[in-house]
Amino acid sequence: MNEAASGIANLIAKIKADGVEAGESERRVRVDAATREAEQVLAKARAEAERITAAAQADAERRRRQLDAELRMAARDFVFRLQERLSSQVLGPATSELAAQALSDDNAVAGLIVELLGDRASGSSLTVDSARRQALEAAILRRIGAKAIGAGLEITDEAGLGGFRLVRQGEHFSWDVSQDAVARELGRLVEPGLRSALSPKDPQG
């Protein structure tokens, strides 16, 4: 091969080598750029996924708390209605029956009246059931004597009054020992325990 041909061959080889190197360099630049862009896209996608996940979790927690609050409110409403129903349909009749039984014994009621009167029979006022007036008067007479009633214990009657109401001399309030009053007091004693037994327990308490 002559010198000119060799020079041309060398030049061609150099151009080819330079072209390959330039192409490789450009390829690396493009690959690096594409890699960085892909990483950025991936990072954005991950951040968006995390944001969406966090928002979904926050929404789920908010819905859970809302549902929990609604369930607690529904439970309280149910218990309240149940308490009202038990009070009116069970507790009321039961306490009324207990009061009626406690006040059904004329001798026991007369004894209680005499104890409440103490030494203030004269000038005091007693109201009893019309149907039981004679029996109660007789029972009271046996305990404090006819002269005490004759000296000023005023006895009146009221139809259907279970028990009695008493106003002692010199006092401005009455002892309401009627069946209804006793039943109400019994109900007040029982209702707190009933409410406590029926009230839903706080799982966090």
C-alpha positions as CSV (number, residue, x, y, z in Angstrom):
1,M,0.0,0.0,0.0
2,N,1.4,3.4,-1.0
3,E,1.7,6.2,1.5
4,A,-1.4,8.1,0.2
5,A,-3.6,5.1,0.5
6,S,-2.3,4.5,4.0
7,G,-3.0,8.1,5.0
8,I,-6.5,7.8,3.7
9,A,-7.0,4.6,5.6
10,N,-5.8,6.1,8.8
11,L,-8.0,9.1,8.3
12,I,-11.0,6.9,7.7
13,A,-10.1,4.8,10.8
14,K,-9.8,8.0,12.9
15,I,-13.1,9.4,11.7
16,K,-14.8,6.1,12.4
17,A,-13.2,5.9,15.8
18,D,-14.1,9.5,16.6
19,G,-17.7,8.9,15.4
20,V,-18.1,5.8,17.5
21,E,-16.7,7.6,20.5
22,A,-18.9,10.6,19.9
23,G,-21.9,8.3,19.4
24,E,-21.1,6.4,22.6
25,S,-20.7,9.7,24.5
26,E,-24.0,11.0,23.2
27,R,-25.6,7.7,24.1
28,R,-24.3,7.9,27.7
29,V,-25.6,11.5,27.9
30,R,-29.0,10.5,26.7
31,V,-29.1,7.4,28.9
32,D,-28.1,9.5,32.0
33,A,-30.7,12.1,31.2
34,A,-33.4,9.5,30.6
35,T,-32.4,7.8,33.9
36,R,-32.6,11.1,35.8
37,E,-36.0,11.9,34.2
38,A,-37.2,8.4,35.1
39,E,-36.0,8.8,38.7
40,Q,-37.8,12.1,38.9
41,V,-41.0,10.7,37.5
42,L,-40.7,7.8,39.9
43,A,-40.1,10.1,42.8
44,K,-43.1,12.2,41.9
45,A,-45.2,9.1,41.4
46,R,-44.1,7.8,44.9
47,A,-44.8,11.1,46.5
48,E,-48.2,11.3,44.9
49,A,-48.9,7.7,45.9
50,E,-47.9,8.5,49.5
51,R,-50.1,11.7,49.5
52,I,-53.0,9.7,48.2
53,T,-52.4,6.9,50.7
54,A,-52.1,9.4,53.6
55,A,-55.3,11.2,52.4
56,A,-57.1,7.9,52.2
57,Q,-56.0,6.9,55.6
58,A,-57.0,10.3,57.1
59,D,-60.4,10.0,55.4
60,A,-60.8,6.5,56.7
61,E,-59.8,7.6,60.2
62,R,-62.2,10.5,60.0
63,R,-65.0,8.2,58.9
64,R,-64.2,5.7,61.6
65,R,-64.4,8.4,64.3
66,Q,-67.6,9.8,62.8
67,L,-69.1,6.3,62.8
68,D,-67.9,5.6,66.3
69,A,-69.5,8.9,67.5
70,E,-72.7,8.0,65.7
71,L,-72.7,4.6,67.2
72,R,-72.1,6.0,70.7
73,M,-74.9,8.5,70.2
74,A,-77.3,5.8,69.0
75,A,-76.4,3.6,72.0
76,R,-77.1,6.5,74.4
77,D,-80.4,7.2,72.7
78,F,-81.3,3.5,72.8
79,V,-80.4,3.3,76.5
80,F,-82.3,6.5,77.3
81,R,-85.4,5.1,75.6
82,L,-85.0,1.8,77.3
83,Q,-84.6,3.5,80.7
84,E,-87.8,5.5,80.0
85,R,-89.7,2.4,79.0
86,L,-88.4,0.4,82.0
87,S,-89.3,3.3,84.3
88,S,-92.8,3.7,83.0
89,Q,-93.7,0.0,82.3
90,V,-91.7,-1.9,84.9
91,L,-90.2,0.3,87.6
92,G,-93.2,2.5,88.0
93,P,-95.7,-0.3,88.5
94,A,-93.3,-2.3,90.7
95,T,-92.6,0.6,93.0
96,S,-96.2,1.5,93.1
97,E,-97.1,-2.1,94.1
98,L,-94.3,-2.1,96.8
99,A,-95.6,1.2,98.2
100,A,-99.2,-0.1,98.2
101,Q,-98.0,-3.2,100.1
102,A,-96.1,-1.2,102.6
103,L,-99.0,1.1,103.2
104,S,-101.7,-1.6,103.3
105,D,-101.5,-2.4,107.0
106,D,-103.7,-0.1,108.9
107,N,-102.0,-0.7,112.2
108,A,-98.6,-0.1,110.8
109,V,-99.7,3.1,109.1
110,A,-101.4,4.3,112.3
111,G,-98.2,3.6,114.2
112,L,-96.2,5.6,111.8
113,I,-98.7,8.5,112.0
114,V,-98.5,8.5,115.8
115,E,-94.7,8.5,115.7
116,L,-94.7,11.5,113.3
117,L,-97.3,13.3,115.4
118,G,-95.2,13.0,118.6
119,D,-96.6,15.4,121.1
120,R,-98.2,17.6,118.4
121,A,-101.4,15.7,117.8
122,S,-103.6,18.7,118.8
123,G,-103.8,21.2,116.0
124,S,-102.4,18.9,113.4
125,S,-104.1,17.8,110.2
126,L,-104.3,14.3,108.8
127,T,-105.6,13.3,105.4
128,V,-106.3,9.6,104.7
129,D,-108.2,7.5,102.1
130,S,-111.9,7.7,102.4
131,A,-112.3,3.9,102.4
132,R,-109.7,3.5,105.2
133,R,-110.7,6.4,107.4
134,Q,-112.6,4.5,110.1
135,A,-110.0,1.8,110.4
136,L,-107.2,4.3,110.6
137,E,-109.0,6.4,113.2
138,A,-109.7,3.3,115.3
139,A,-106.0,2.3,115.1
140,I,-104.8,5.8,116.0
141,L,-107.3,6.0,118.9
142,R,-105.9,2.8,120.3
143,R,-102.5,4.4,120.4
144,I,-103.0,8.0,121.5
145,G,-106.5,8.0,123.0
146,A,-109.8,9.5,122.0
147,K,-109.1,12.7,123.8
148,A,-106.2,13.6,121.6
149,I,-108.3,13.4,118.4
150,G,-111.1,15.1,120.2
151,A,-108.7,17.8,121.4
152,G,-107.9,18.9,117.9
153,L,-106.3,16.3,115.5
154,E,-108.2,17.1,112.3
155,I,-108.8,14.1,110.1
156,T,-110.1,14.5,106.6
157,D,-110.4,12.0,103.8
158,E,-109.7,11.9,100.1
159,A,-111.0,9.2,97.8
160,G,-108.3,6.9,96.4
161,L,-105.5,8.3,98.6
162,G,-103.1,5.4,99.3
163,G,-101.2,6.2,102.6
164,F,-101.6,9.6,104.2
165,R,-100.6,13.2,104.3
166,L,-99.9,14.9,107.6
167,V,-99.2,18.5,108.7
168,R,-98.0,18.8,112.3
169,Q,-99.0,21.7,114.4
170,G,-96.7,24.7,114.0
171,E,-95.0,23.3,110.8
172,H,-95.4,24.6,107.3
173,F,-94.9,21.4,105.2
174,S,-96.7,18.2,105.0
175,W,-95.4,14.7,105.4
176,D,-96.5,13.1,102.1
177,V,-96.6,9.4,102.7
178,S,-99.0,8.7,100.0
179,Q,-98.6,5.7,97.7
180,D,-97.6,7.9,94.8
181,A,-95.0,9.8,96.9
182,V,-93.5,6.6,98.3
183,A,-93.4,5.0,94.8
184,R,-91.6,8.1,93.5
185,E,-89.0,7.9,96.3
186,L,-88.5,4.2,95.7
187,G,-88.0,5.0,92.0
188,R,-85.4,7.6,92.7
189,L,-83.5,5.1,94.8
190,V,-83.5,2.5,92.1
191,E,-83.1,4.6,89.0
192,P,-79.4,5.5,89.5
193,G,-78.4,1.8,89.7
194,L,-80.6,1.1,86.7
195,R,-79.0,3.8,84.6
196,S,-75.5,2.6,85.7
197,A,-76.3,-0.9,84.7
198,L,-77.7,0.0,81.3
199,S,-75.3,2.8,80.4
200,P,-72.8,1.7,77.7
201,K,-69.3,1.4,79.0
202,D,-66.6,3.6,77.3
203,P,-64.0,1.2,75.8
204,Q,-61.3,3.8,76.3
205,G,-62.2,4.2,80.0
